[in-house]
Amino acid sequence: MEYLFPLSLPAIFFNFRAVLVLLTLAGLIALLRMRYQNRKGTAIACEGLMVIASIMLFMHWAPSFSAPRILDGVQAGPHSQPFTLYYGLDKALIPFSLLGCVPSLFTTPAQANVAPWRWVLLLLCVPGLLLLAVARGGLKPEMHAPVWLGNFMLDNLFFVALAEEALFRGYLQRRVGQFTGVLPALVITALLFGLAHLQSGLLMLIFVGLAGLVYGLAWKWSGKLWVAAAVHFALNMCHLLFFTYPAWRR
């Protein structure tokens, strides 16, 4: 078990250079799209490039990035599986890239007349999903207060919750909804969100897909991306603090 911090200067410089290159390219493509927004073919091509770049960042396929390793083989508790934590600095660029496609990425028209009890039920889904994972044998209750909690919070807020919500809710659910309507877009985006985590197993796909429905509703009802990101962050924090993380060590 190893707790690695702070970041080395070479890692910081290497990633800072990659950040500047990608942001410069994203800015140029965004300007080109704005300049030729009346030319549908050019606008679609530019947006396609931005989306491909965002997917590459999400999958950690972008060249010149090295994710700094912060935690190596740590256990949140005696019944938790060991895990390694990397700062996904590449994923943190996703919102900036997608702003070139959707200037209103962080806001959308909120659904009118959402009753308060619906919000209560939606927020109860956060612990509810974790208890469902317990029932399916993937997790067990276990309280933690690790010394690396601050690093975990930083990673989950900026490199996980905000980045993933920008891609899946702020962009994808919005665009799919323009063709299919609200409900199909919610389901399709949640399914794609689950499939993006398929490498962690079928149970994780189901769990993440259901969580995607919760995040999608939070985004659509509120009209604000930060609300979906906050719910996403809250679920991840509840998982770490009160359950085996990332899974039950049998």
C-alpha positions as CSV (number, residue, x, y, z in Angstrom):
1,M,0.0,0.0,0.0
2,E,1.4,3.4,-0.9
3,Y,0.1,6.9,-0.6
4,L,1.7,9.0,-3.3
5,F,1.6,12.8,-3.1
6,P,2.5,15.5,-4.2
7,L,2.7,15.2,-7.9
8,S,6.2,15.2,-9.4
9,L,7.2,18.3,-11.4
10,P,7.9,16.3,-14.6
11,A,4.4,14.9,-14.5
12,I,2.9,18.3,-13.9
13,F,4.9,19.9,-16.8
14,F,4.1,17.0,-19.2
15,N,0.4,17.2,-18.6
16,F,0.4,21.1,-18.6
17,R,1.9,21.0,-22.0
18,A,-0.7,18.5,-23.3
19,V,-3.5,20.7,-21.7
20,L,-2.3,23.8,-23.5
21,V,-2.1,21.9,-26.9
22,L,-5.6,20.4,-26.6
23,L,-7.2,23.6,-25.4
24,T,-5.6,25.6,-28.2
25,L,-6.9,23.0,-30.8
26,A,-10.3,23.0,-29.2
27,G,-10.4,26.8,-29.3
28,L,-9.5,26.9,-32.9
29,I,-12.1,24.3,-33.9
30,A,-14.7,26.2,-31.8
31,L,-13.9,29.5,-33.6
32,L,-14.1,27.7,-37.0
33,R,-17.5,26.3,-36.1
34,M,-18.8,29.7,-35.0
35,R,-17.4,31.3,-38.1
36,Y,-19.1,28.8,-40.4
37,Q,-22.1,27.9,-38.3
38,N,-24.4,28.6,-41.2
39,R,-22.7,26.0,-43.3
40,K,-24.2,22.9,-41.9
41,G,-21.6,20.4,-43.1
42,T,-18.7,22.4,-41.7
43,A,-20.4,22.9,-38.4
44,I,-21.2,19.2,-38.1
45,A,-17.6,18.2,-38.9
46,C,-16.2,20.6,-36.3
47,E,-18.6,19.4,-33.7
48,G,-17.7,15.8,-34.6
49,L,-14.0,16.5,-34.0
50,M,-14.8,18.0,-30.6
51,V,-16.9,15.1,-29.6
52,I,-14.3,12.6,-30.7
53,A,-11.7,14.5,-28.7
54,S,-14.0,14.4,-25.7
55,I,-14.5,10.6,-26.0
56,M,-10.7,10.1,-26.3
57,L,-10.2,12.1,-23.2
58,F,-12.9,10.1,-21.4
59,M,-11.3,6.8,-22.4
60,H,-7.8,8.1,-21.7
61,W,-6.8,7.6,-25.3
62,A,-5.5,11.2,-25.9
63,P,-1.8,11.2,-26.6
64,S,0.8,13.0,-24.4
65,F,-1.2,12.6,-21.2
66,S,0.1,10.7,-18.3
67,A,-2.4,10.3,-15.4
68,P,-0.6,10.9,-12.1
69,R,-0.9,8.0,-9.7
70,I,-2.0,9.3,-6.3
71,L,-2.9,6.2,-4.4
72,D,-1.4,2.8,-5.1
73,G,-3.0,-0.4,-3.7
74,V,-4.8,1.3,-0.8
75,Q,-7.8,-0.2,1.1
76,A,-10.6,2.0,2.4
77,G,-11.3,-0.7,5.0
78,P,-10.6,-4.3,5.9
79,H,-13.4,-5.7,3.8
80,S,-12.8,-3.4,0.8
81,Q,-10.8,-4.3,-2.3
82,P,-7.5,-2.6,-2.9
83,F,-7.5,0.1,-5.5
84,T,-5.3,2.6,-7.2
85,L,-6.3,6.2,-7.8
86,Y,-5.1,8.3,-10.7
87,Y,-5.9,12.0,-11.3
88,G,-7.6,12.0,-14.7
89,L,-6.3,15.4,-15.8
90,D,-7.3,14.5,-19.4
91,K,-11.0,14.0,-18.4
92,A,-11.0,17.4,-16.7
93,L,-10.7,19.0,-20.2
94,I,-14.0,17.4,-21.4
95,P,-16.2,20.4,-20.4
96,F,-13.9,22.9,-22.1
97,S,-13.9,20.8,-25.3
98,L,-17.6,20.5,-25.4
99,L,-18.2,24.2,-24.7
100,G,-17.1,24.6,-28.3
101,C,-20.1,22.5,-29.4
102,V,-22.7,23.7,-26.9
103,P,-22.0,27.2,-25.5
104,S,-24.9,26.6,-23.1
105,L,-23.4,23.3,-21.9
106,F,-23.9,24.1,-18.2
107,T,-27.6,25.1,-18.5
108,T,-30.7,23.8,-20.3
109,P,-34.4,24.7,-20.0
110,A,-35.6,23.1,-16.7
111,Q,-38.6,21.0,-16.6
112,A,-41.5,23.0,-15.2
113,N,-43.6,22.1,-12.2
114,V,-41.4,19.3,-10.7
115,A,-43.0,18.5,-7.4
116,P,-40.8,18.6,-4.3
117,W,-41.6,15.0,-3.4
118,R,-40.1,13.9,-6.7
119,W,-36.8,15.5,-5.7
120,V,-37.0,13.8,-2.4
121,L,-37.5,10.4,-4.1
122,L,-34.7,11.2,-6.5
123,L,-32.2,12.0,-3.7
124,L,-33.3,8.8,-1.8
125,C,-32.1,6.9,-4.9
126,V,-28.5,7.8,-4.0
127,P,-28.4,5.5,-0.9
128,G,-31.0,3.3,-2.5
129,L,-28.7,2.3,-5.4
130,L,-25.9,1.5,-3.0
131,L,-28.2,-0.7,-0.9
132,L,-29.3,-2.4,-4.1
133,A,-25.7,-3.2,-4.8
134,V,-25.5,-4.6,-1.2
135,A,-28.5,-6.8,-1.9
136,R,-26.9,-8.1,-5.1
137,G,-23.7,-9.0,-3.3
138,G,-21.4,-6.4,-4.8
139,L,-21.0,-4.2,-1.7
140,K,-21.2,-4.5,2.1
141,P,-21.8,-1.7,4.7
142,E,-18.4,-0.4,6.0
143,M,-17.7,3.0,7.4
144,H,-14.5,4.8,6.4
145,A,-12.6,8.0,7.1
146,P,-9.3,7.5,5.2
147,V,-6.4,9.9,5.4
148,W,-6.6,10.4,1.6
149,L,-10.2,11.5,1.6
150,G,-9.3,15.0,0.3
151,N,-7.5,13.5,-2.7
152,F,-10.5,11.3,-3.4
153,M,-12.9,14.2,-3.2
154,L,-10.8,16.3,-5.6
155,D,-10.6,13.5,-8.1
156,N,-14.3,12.6,-8.0
157,L,-15.5,16.2,-8.2
158,F,-13.4,17.5,-11.0
159,F,-12.0,14.5,-12.9
160,V,-15.1,12.2,-12.6
161,A,-18.5,13.8,-11.7
162,L,-18.2,17.1,-13.6
163,A,-16.3,15.6,-16.6
164,E,-18.7,12.7,-17.0
165,E,-21.8,14.7,-16.6
166,A,-20.6,17.3,-19.1
167,L,-20.2,14.5,-21.7
168,F,-23.2,12.3,-21.0
169,R,-25.8,14.8,-19.7
170,G,-24.7,18.2,-20.8
171,Y,-23.9,17.1,-24.4
172,L,-25.1,13.6,-25.2
173,Q,-28.5,13.6,-23.5
174,R,-29.2,17.0,-24.9
175,R,-28.3,16.1,-28.5
176,V,-30.1,12.7,-28.4
177,G,-33.2,14.5,-27.0
178,Q,-33.3,16.7,-30.0
179,F,-34.1,13.6,-32.1
180,T,-35.9,11.3,-29.8
181,G,-37.6,13.3,-27.1
182,V,-36.9,13.6,-23.3
183,L,-37.7,10.0,-22.1
184,P,-35.9,8.1,-24.9
185,A,-32.8,10.4,-24.5
186,L,-32.8,9.7,-20.8
187,V,-32.8,5.9,-21.2
188,I,-30.4,5.8,-24.2
189,T,-27.9,8.1,-22.4
190,A,-28.1,6.1,-19.2
191,L,-27.5,2.8,-21.2
192,L,-24.5,4.3,-22.9
193,F,-23.2,5.5,-19.5
194,G,-23.5,2.0,-18.2
195,L,-21.8,0.5,-21.3
196,A,-18.9,2.9,-20.8
197,H,-18.2,1.1,-17.5
198,L,-18.6,-2.4,-18.9
199,Q,-15.0,-3.3,-18.3
200,S,-15.8,-3.4,-14.5
201,G,-18.4,-6.2,-15.1
202,L,-22.1,-6.7,-15.7
203,L,-23.1,-5.7,-12.2
204,M,-21.3,-2.4,-12.6
205,L,-23.0,-1.8,-15.9
206,I,-26.4,-2.2,-14.3
207,F,-25.5,-0.1,-11.3
208,V,-24.0,2.7,-13.4
209,G,-26.9,2.6,-15.9
210,L,-29.4,3.1,-13.1
211,A,-27.3,5.9,-11.6
212,G,-27.3,7.5,-15.1
213,L,-31.1,7.6,-14.9
214,V,-30.8,9.5,-11.6
215,Y,-28.2,11.9,-12.9
216,G,-30.2,12.5,-16.1
217,L,-33.4,13.3,-14.2
218,A,-31.5,15.7,-11.9
219,W,-30.1,17.5,-15.0
220,K,-33.4,17.7,-16.8
221,W,-35.5,18.7,-13.8
222,S,-33.0,21.4,-12.6
223,G,-31.7,22.6,-16.0
224,K,-28.2,22.9,-14.4
225,L,-25.3,20.6,-15.0
226,W,-23.8,21.3,-11.6
227,V,-26.9,19.7,-10.0
228,A,-26.3,16.4,-11.9
229,A,-22.6,16.6,-11.0
230,A,-23.5,17.2,-7.3
231,V,-25.8,14.1,-7.2
232,H,-23.1,12.1,-9.0
233,F,-20.5,13.3,-6.5
234,A,-22.8,12.6,-3.5
235,L,-23.3,9.0,-4.6
236,N,-19.6,8.4,-5.0
237,M,-19.0,9.9,-1.6
238,C,-21.7,7.8,0.1
239,H,-20.1,4.8,-1.5
240,L,-16.7,5.5,-0.1
241,L,-17.8,6.7,3.4
242,F,-20.4,4.0,4.2
243,F,-19.8,1.0,2.0
244,T,-16.9,-1.2,0.9
245,Y,-15.0,0.6,-1.8
246,P,-14.7,0.0,-4.7
247,A,-16.3,-3.4,-3.9
248,W,-16.6,-6.1,-1.3
249,R,-13.4,-8.1,-0.7
250,R,-14.9,-11.6,-0.4
